[in-house]
Amino acid sequence: MPYHKLLQKQLNKLLHGHENMPEEWQRFLETVSRSYATFEKDKNLSEHAFAISEKEYQEINNHLQFHNEITTESIHKLKAAIKSLDKQAPVSDADMDDDLINVINYLEKQILKTKDLEQLLIGAKESAELAAKAKSEFLSVMSHEIRTPLNAIIGNIHLLQQEEPLPHQKEFLKALQISANNLLSLINDVLDFNKIEEGKILFSTKDVDLRALLNNVSMAHRIRAADRGNKIELLVDEAVPAVVKADDVRLNQILNNLVSNAIKFTKEGSITLQMQVAQQYETGVAIGFSVSDTGIGIPKEKQALIFERFTQANSEITREYGGSGLGLTIIKRLLQLQKSDIHLESNAGKGSVFSFILHFEKSDAVIKEEDTIDTQQYDLLGARVLLVEDVHFNVMVAEKMLTNWNAVVEVADNGKIAVDKLSASTYDIVLMDLQMPVMDGYTAARTIRGLQISTPIVALSASSSGDVIQKVLNCGMNGFVSKPFVPEELFKVIYKHTVALHKVA
């Protein structure tokens, strides 16, 4: 067999004729050859292992050095950040190891402070929520308590105006009516502002004829405008679609408020209500609205202030013209919730122009015109009305109005009596107060519907909470009229559910 190359070299040099050696010597040489091979293999493995260990050591060392540099840089940046936040923090650029302990201790203290602050904030948030809830409930209760007597005041004023008062009495009644309406407007503004702050304003859309809406706004203010020697003019772009999807209640509120302000601050002048298309697109349209007047105007330096809550351009305006200073704030917030804004152009003594743009979805619906009602000839044609009301003065007002409209009226002092009367007799409509002793309006309505009685029920309530209308409908009632109610609105609701319904039948 061939020997290891090193052994073979030595044999060739020192021992000639080793090929012919005895067999024992040959086995010895083979053993030596294998030892050479084993030794060389072990040597190569050791050298390879040492080379690998050296390489790994260098890699690990380089890696540690890199991370040490990152750590050092991070600590410096952390200390710099701490110093920028707190000049008194116990950190410096001194010995890194010792100072790192100070940094860690400082951060631990800050974490504890943060947790304490978080608990304080949670407590403050809970307190604020309780305060907001208490404020909302207080406003709701106070609104109800103010609206209830105000309903009797406004109702009695209306009734007295129908009794052909003497000329000097007409002036007194007019003053009372204006004062009562101003008080009602103030209550509504405060409640609307509170709803906006609480995020409880919800927008709904339905098919709306914008031309009819603007015409109704104009008609609603013509008498008051004429009293101040003003004329109201309507300018409508022919390109405005016949019907759009809109929240007519909020749009009415915005336009009525702007027109009312224009009339208040204008005397022997003009108010122009304008509507024009700003942009057309495939499924919708952007429409610009503006209300301009020739009134007292607003100085440039005061124009930003008038949109702040409870703020007028100056104190003299508050004394001379009145107002809560909430109207324009509410308008601005309502428009912002619809991704729009109110714009003002005005000069002192030269009038003002308030404008805004709203986007509407187009509609192919055709709105059926309602039958016109002659406001001078209200007639319910003997409709049987069950009035469910526990406040004596409100009973007097509503009963007198209804009998003046030729209705036959019966009164129930609470919901329990109303249920008994409906079980024993037939009525064309029920006017239901909500807050009553013995049985409230909600319970009474549910009980009536449980008896399979389908008589229309319309809620009459001074309650102003945001979910009251939905609760009314959920109880099986057919409609809602807010107190103090406008006589014309009350008549239309009763007419819709009684006379008009019988005409269709």
Secondary structure, DSSP 8 states (H G I E B T S, - for coil): ----HHHHHHHHHH-TTGGGS-HHHHHHHHHHHHHHHHHHHHHHHHHHHHHHHHHHHHHHHHHHHHHHHHHHHHHHHHHHHHHHH-TT-S--SS-HHHHHHHHHHHHHHHHHHHHHHHHHHHHHHHHHHHHHHHHHHHHHHHHHHHHHHHHHHHHHHHHHHTT---HHHHHHHHHHHHHHHHHHHHHHHHHHHHHHHTT------EEE-HHHHHHHHHHHHHHHHHHTT-EEEEEE-TTS-S-EEE-HHHHHHHHHHHHHHHHHT-SSSEEEEEEEEEEE-SSEEEEEEEEEE-SS---GGGTTGGGSTT--S-HHHHHHH---S-HHHHHHHHHHHTT---EEEE-TTS-EEEEEEEEEEE------------TTS---TT-EEEEE---HHHHHHHHHHHHHTT-EEEEESSHHHHHHHHHHS--SEEEE-SS-SSS-HHHHHHHHHHTT----EEEEE----TTHHHHHHHTT--EEEESS--HHHHHHHHHHHTHHHHHH-
